[in-house]
Amino acid sequence: MAAFSKARLYDQKDHMTSEYFKAFGHPGRMRLIDQLLEAGPCNVGALHRLHPISKPSLSRHLRILRRIKIVEAKESFPFTIYNVNRKNYSTAVKMIKAYFARNERKNGKKSK
C-alpha cells in the first residue's frame, strides 16, 4: 500500500493557515515580503542586494511565496517582476491572527 499525505484530511482553513505559517517561517521569505511591501515591484537582482543567499536560492523562496499567492510575478522581458498581492497577504495575516485568537480564547485569555 502506497503512503499518501494525510494533510487533505484536515479542515481547509487550517490547511491554508499552515501553508501561510510555512511561508512566513523562513527569515529570507520574511525579508522578501518586507522588501516588496516597502519598495513595491522588483526583479530578483534588486531583491538580491539585501540577501546573503544566492539568486537561485532567492528564486526558490519567491517560488514558495508565489505558490500560495502572497507574491505574484509579471514577465517583463528580460526580467520577472515580483510584487506582493496585497489582498492575499491581508488574508494570510487575518488567518494567522484568527488562529492565535482562537487558541487564546480556548485558554481563557483575551486576544488583541
Contacts in CASP RR format, 6 or more apart in sequence:
PFRMAT RR
TARGET T0000
AUTHOR 0000-0000-0000
METHOD contacts of the structure
MODEL  1
MAAFSKARLYDQKDHMTSEYFKAFGHPGRMRLIDQLLEAGPCNVGALHRL
HPISKPSLSRHLRILRRIKIVEAKESFPFTIYNVNRKNYSTAVKMIKAYF
ARNERKNGKKSK
7 15 0 8 1.000
7 18 0 8 1.000
8 15 0 8 1.000
13 95 0 8 1.000
16 68 0 8 1.000
16 95 0 8 1.000
17 95 0 8 1.000
17 96 0 8 1.000
17 98 0 8 1.000
17 99 0 8 1.000
19 68 0 8 1.000
20 68 0 8 1.000
20 70 0 8 1.000
20 92 0 8 1.000
20 95 0 8 1.000
20 96 0 8 1.000
21 96 0 8 1.000
22 64 0 8 1.000
23 29 0 8 1.000
23 64 0 8 1.000
23 65 0 8 1.000
23 68 0 8 1.000
23 70 0 8 1.000
23 92 0 8 1.000
24 30 0 8 1.000
24 33 0 8 1.000
24 92 0 8 1.000
24 96 0 8 1.000
26 61 0 8 1.000
28 51 0 8 1.000
28 53 0 8 1.000
28 61 0 8 1.000
29 61 0 8 1.000
29 64 0 8 1.000
29 65 0 8 1.000
31 50 0 8 1.000
31 51 0 8 1.000
32 47 0 8 1.000
32 51 0 8 1.000
32 58 0 8 1.000
32 61 0 8 1.000
32 62 0 8 1.000
32 65 0 8 1.000
32 71 0 8 1.000
32 82 0 8 1.000
33 65 0 8 1.000
33 70 0 8 1.000
33 71 0 8 1.000
33 84 0 8 1.000
33 89 0 8 1.000
35 42 0 8 1.000
35 47 0 8 1.000
35 50 0 8 1.000
36 42 0 8 1.000
36 47 0 8 1.000
36 71 0 8 1.000
36 82 0 8 1.000
36 83 0 8 1.000
36 84 0 8 1.000
37 84 0 8 1.000
37 89 0 8 1.000
39 46 0 8 1.000
40 83 0 8 1.000
40 84 0 8 1.000
41 74 0 8 1.000
41 81 0 8 1.000
41 82 0 8 1.000
41 83 0 8 1.000
42 81 0 8 1.000
42 82 0 8 1.000
42 83 0 8 1.000
43 79 0 8 1.000
43 80 0 8 1.000
43 81 0 8 1.000
43 82 0 8 1.000
44 55 0 8 1.000
44 58 0 8 1.000
44 59 0 8 1.000
44 62 0 8 1.000
44 79 0 8 1.000
44 80 0 8 1.000
44 82 0 8 1.000
45 55 0 8 1.000
47 58 0 8 1.000
47 62 0 8 1.000
47 82 0 8 1.000
48 55 0 8 1.000
48 58 0 8 1.000
51 58 0 8 1.000
62 71 0 8 1.000
62 73 0 8 1.000
62 82 0 8 1.000
65 71 0 8 1.000
66 72 0 8 1.000
66 73 0 8 1.000
68 88 0 8 1.000
68 92 0 8 1.000
69 85 0 8 1.000
69 88 0 8 1.000
70 84 0 8 1.000
70 85 0 8 1.000
70 88 0 8 1.000
70 89 0 8 1.000
70 92 0 8 1.000
71 82 0 8 1.000
71 83 0 8 1.000
71 84 0 8 1.000
71 85 0 8 1.000
72 82 0 8 1.000
72 83 0 8 1.000
72 84 0 8 1.000
72 85 0 8 1.000
73 80 0 8 1.000
73 81 0 8 1.000
73 82 0 8 1.000
73 83 0 8 1.000
74 80 0 8 1.000
74 81 0 8 1.000
74 83 0 8 1.000
75 81 0 8 1.000
100 111 0 8 1.000
101 111 0 8 1.000
104 110 0 8 1.000
104 111 0 8 1.000
105 111 0 8 1.000
END
